[in-house]
Amino acid sequence: MSIEQWWPKLRPSTREWLIENNGDAVPAEIVAEVTAAGGTITSDAWWVGQSGPSGFYISDDAADWIEAIANGEDPETPSESR
């Protein structure tokens, strides 16, 4: 499921955290909420970035999408297969 589908299912406080900390490592509890909302974390999902010792990161495209939402814009969704 793509970000525009699971985003509205997140708690407002979670969406606020993602907006305010856009580009930062995403805490495990937020990753769990995204997954519960339908955001399956797979390598072919456009919104999935890197995952490593410092945590999970959303992709640059997803960071741009979140920034557009924060600015009240209607962002274009990149293709699922990149």
N, C-alpha and C positions, 0 to 999 in steps of 0.2 A: 504494500500500500504506500502511496506517495504522500509527501508531506502535506499537500493541500487537503488530503483526506483525513489524516490523523490529527493535524493541528487543531481543528475545532473541538476535538474530543479531550484535549488536555485541560487540566485545571487552569483557570486564569493566572494563578500564581506561577505555574510552570511556564506558561507562554511568556509571562513577564520576565522570568529569570532568563529564558532563552533569548529574549530581545535585549535585555540589559547586559548579558554576558556573551553576546554573539561572537563566536570565534574561539571562545574558551573551551577547555575540556568540560564535557558534560558529566555531571555527577551520576553515579550508578543509580540512584533513586529516580532521577529524571529519565535515564535510559530505560529503566524498568517501566515507567509510566508511558513512555513513547511506545514501547513494545506492547504493552497492554492495550493501548489505543489502536493498535494495528500496524504500527511502524516496524515491520520486520527488517531487521538489520542484516542485509545481504550485500555482498560486494558489488552487485549490479544495480543497486538502488542509487539513483543520482544524488540523493541527499546524504548518503553515507560517506564520511571522510575516512580519516585514519584512526586506527585504534592501536594503542601501545602502552608502554609502562606509565605514561602520564595520564592515560584515560582515553575516552572515546571523543572524537571530534566530528562535527558535521562537515560536509564538503563546502568548498568556497561558494559553489552555486547555491547551496542551501542557506549559507550565511547571507548572501545577496537577497535571496527570497525573503528571509526573516526581516532583513533591513527594510525591504520594500513594504512588507506588511506593517512594520513599525511606523513607516512614513505615511500610512494610509493609502498606499498604492495597491493596484491589482497586478501582482507580479505574474510574469509568464513562467510556466513550469517547464524546465528543461526535459528533454526526452529521457525516458526510463533507461534506455540502453545507450550508454556512452562508451 
